[in-house]
Amino acid sequence: MQNTQVLLAARPVGFPKLSDFRVVQTELPELKEGEALVEVIYLSVDPYMRGRMSEGKSYAAPMQIGDVMVGGVVGRVLRSNDPSLSYGDYVEGFLGWQKYGIAPAKQLRKLDPAAGPLSAALSVMGMPGLTAYFGLLDICKPKRGETVVVSGAAGAVGSIVGQIARLKGCQVVGIAGTDAKVKWLTEELGFDSAFNYKTAPDIYAKLKDLCSKGIDCYFDNVGGTITDAVFGLLNPNARIAICGQISQYNNVKPELGPRNLSQILVKTATVRGFLVMQYLDQAREALIEMGGWLREGKLKYRETFVDGLANAPQAFLGILQGDNTGKMLVRVAPER
Ligand SMILES: NC(=O)c1ccc[n+]([C@@H]2O[C@H](COP(=O)([O-])OP(=O)(O)OC[C@H]3O[C@@H](n4cnc5c(N)ncnc54)[C@H](OP(=O)(O)O)[C@@H]3O)[C@@H](O)[C@H]2O)c1
């Protein structure tokens, strides 16, 4: 059986290029005992993949040139050599950028198609949703009446963070890169306010205006100058979750800073990085709570779809420049 795969062709220097990827046709290997063959329906493209394309060691090993691009997928089981899965089952797993993937059945999460849209397993009911949930609730620990600022607010993680903070009774301010995203955050998701960082003449002044009582929690998806501005407005004992630093991912030379750490000192603030995988043992309970909020209409989400596996590189470049609202997904095959 023929497979189509997208490989890492070259390590990007700065902003990635389409030529850093290569689409190839390969033969699928035989299925071993305990494994399942999955037809990919949805592929998730995520900012962390930029890090894996580079050589340096991070929290996970880098990909090698010629490797299939890594990534989470939702798909349909075509064959199974394990009693836990059968033909036609829907699963979520880490199968990468390819038309068909093979994995041990125990590494695949079986999905109930009656529980909601399948794609949600890669967005609100999957890794990004869990990142929002644990980063906000465990690191920021927002209290009723506090002010929460979210950068990257209209993305997969940020859009959920702001809504959970609202559910906890906080005043929520979002920062995003287009007027349409700002409108979505305030008019549909219930953010108290939001602004476009690309057109705001002075980010610090805008934040100061919107956060009249200062900032108690900051959920940072982007880093850079936006984070510098937030640091200047922190309240005593503020909590900052470092979730992502997307403004830095394509830097050829790392930026130094932040220089305004004196603000962390004088405000006795806590800055903590986290990885969603640290919370996997608590994921089930979190998904039950998030599923309840979704059913009650208290949590909304959006997905941006790009069609065709061959367009996955373009979709990936898109998230690095803000083409997505909510979660960016590639539709590889129809659901049927
Ligand atoms: N710690 C963890 O375990 C964990 C897990 C998942 C994700 N993350 C991180 O969380 C962040 C959000 O991930 P996501 O999956 O939800 O991605 P996302 O927000 O859906 O997509 C990325 C967004 O980043 C914004 N962006 C791109 N370049 C920017 C820049 N220079 N300055 C400011 N914003 C920029 C763009 O929106 P605009 O139009 O607003 O610019 C883009 O839509 C990423 O940094 C990611 O690495 C961390």
PDBQT file of the ligand as one rigid body, heavy atoms in Angstrom, charges set to zero:
ROOT
HETATM    1  N1  LIG A 401       3.773  24.951  27.104  1.00  0.00    +0.000 N 
HETATM    2  C1  LIG A 401       3.075  24.059  26.422  1.00  0.00    +0.000 C 
HETATM    3  O1  LIG A 401       2.934  22.907  26.817  1.00  0.00    +0.000 OA
HETATM    4  C2  LIG A 401       2.449  24.506  25.133  1.00  0.00    +0.000 A 
HETATM    5  C3  LIG A 401       1.472  23.712  24.503  1.00  0.00    +0.000 A 
HETATM    6  C4  LIG A 401       0.863  24.210  23.339  1.00  0.00    +0.000 A 
HETATM    7  C5  LIG A 401       1.251  25.437  22.824  1.00  0.00    +0.000 A 
HETATM    8  N2  LIG A 401       2.232  26.137  23.440  1.00  0.00    +0.000 N 
HETATM    9  C6  LIG A 401       2.639  27.455  22.965  1.00  0.00    +0.000 C 
HETATM   10  O2  LIG A 401       1.526  28.302  23.125  1.00  0.00    +0.000 OA
HETATM   11  C7  LIG A 401       1.506  29.279  22.107  1.00  0.00    +0.000 C 
HETATM   12  C8  LIG A 401       0.166  29.235  21.379  1.00  0.00    +0.000 C 
HETATM   13  O3  LIG A 401       0.058  27.977  20.729  1.00  0.00    +0.000 OA
HETATM   14  P1  LIG A 401      -1.215  27.668  19.835  1.00  0.00    +0.000 P 
HETATM   15  O4  LIG A 401      -1.138  26.271  19.414  1.00  0.00    +0.000 OA
HETATM   16  O5  LIG A 401      -2.432  28.149  20.530  1.00  0.00    +0.000 OA
HETATM   17  O6  LIG A 401      -0.929  28.577  18.563  1.00  0.00    +0.000 OA
HETATM   18  P2  LIG A 401      -1.922  29.642  17.970  1.00  0.00    +0.000 P 
HETATM   19  O7  LIG A 401      -2.030  30.763  18.955  1.00  0.00    +0.000 OA
HETATM   20  O8  LIG A 401      -3.175  28.973  17.524  1.00  0.00    +0.000 OA
HETATM   21  O9  LIG A 401      -1.151  30.150  16.678  1.00  0.00    +0.000 OA
HETATM   22  C9  LIG A 401      -0.074  30.954  16.791  1.00  0.00    +0.000 C 
HETATM   23  C10 LIG A 401      -0.488  32.450  16.813  1.00  0.00    +0.000 C 
HETATM   24  O10 LIG A 401       0.621  33.204  17.302  1.00  0.00    +0.000 OA
HETATM   25  C11 LIG A 401       0.479  34.540  16.862  1.00  0.00    +0.000 C 
HETATM   26  N3  LIG A 401       1.795  35.070  16.521  1.00  0.00    +0.000 N 
HETATM   27  C12 LIG A 401       2.635  34.664  15.540  1.00  0.00    +0.000 A 
HETATM   28  N4  LIG A 401       3.756  35.403  15.560  1.00  0.00    +0.000 NA
HETATM   29  C13 LIG A 401       3.617  36.318  16.559  1.00  0.00    +0.000 A 
HETATM   30  C14 LIG A 401       4.438  37.366  17.069  1.00  0.00    +0.000 A 
HETATM   31  N5  LIG A 401       5.633  37.643  16.551  1.00  0.00    +0.000 N 
HETATM   32  N6  LIG A 401       3.974  38.093  18.097  1.00  0.00    +0.000 NA
HETATM   33  C15 LIG A 401       2.777  37.845  18.638  1.00  0.00    +0.000 A 
HETATM   34  N7  LIG A 401       1.939  36.852  18.199  1.00  0.00    +0.000 NA
HETATM   35  C16 LIG A 401       2.373  36.097  17.179  1.00  0.00    +0.000 A 
HETATM   36  C17 LIG A 401      -0.447  34.521  15.641  1.00  0.00    +0.000 C 
HETATM   37  O11 LIG A 401      -1.647  35.229  15.955  1.00  0.00    +0.000 OA
HETATM   38  P3  LIG A 401      -1.765  36.824  15.824  1.00  0.00    +0.000 P 
HETATM   39  O12 LIG A 401      -2.623  37.076  14.629  1.00  0.00    +0.000 OA
HETATM   40  O13 LIG A 401      -2.432  37.208  17.115  1.00  0.00    +0.000 OA
HETATM   41  O14 LIG A 401      -0.385  37.396  15.661  1.00  0.00    +0.000 OA
HETATM   42  C18 LIG A 401      -0.770  33.026  15.445  1.00  0.00    +0.000 C 
HETATM   43  O15 LIG A 401      -2.094  32.803  15.027  1.00  0.00    +0.000 OA
HETATM   44  C19 LIG A 401       2.708  29.004  21.219  1.00  0.00    +0.000 C 
HETATM   45  O16 LIG A 401       3.777  29.839  21.606  1.00  0.00    +0.000 OA
HETATM   46  C20 LIG A 401       3.036  27.560  21.508  1.00  0.00    +0.000 C 
HETATM   47  O17 LIG A 401       4.386  27.274  21.289  1.00  0.00    +0.000 OA
HETATM   48  C21 LIG A 401       2.832  25.694  24.571  1.00  0.00    +0.000 A 
ENDROOT
TORSDOF 0
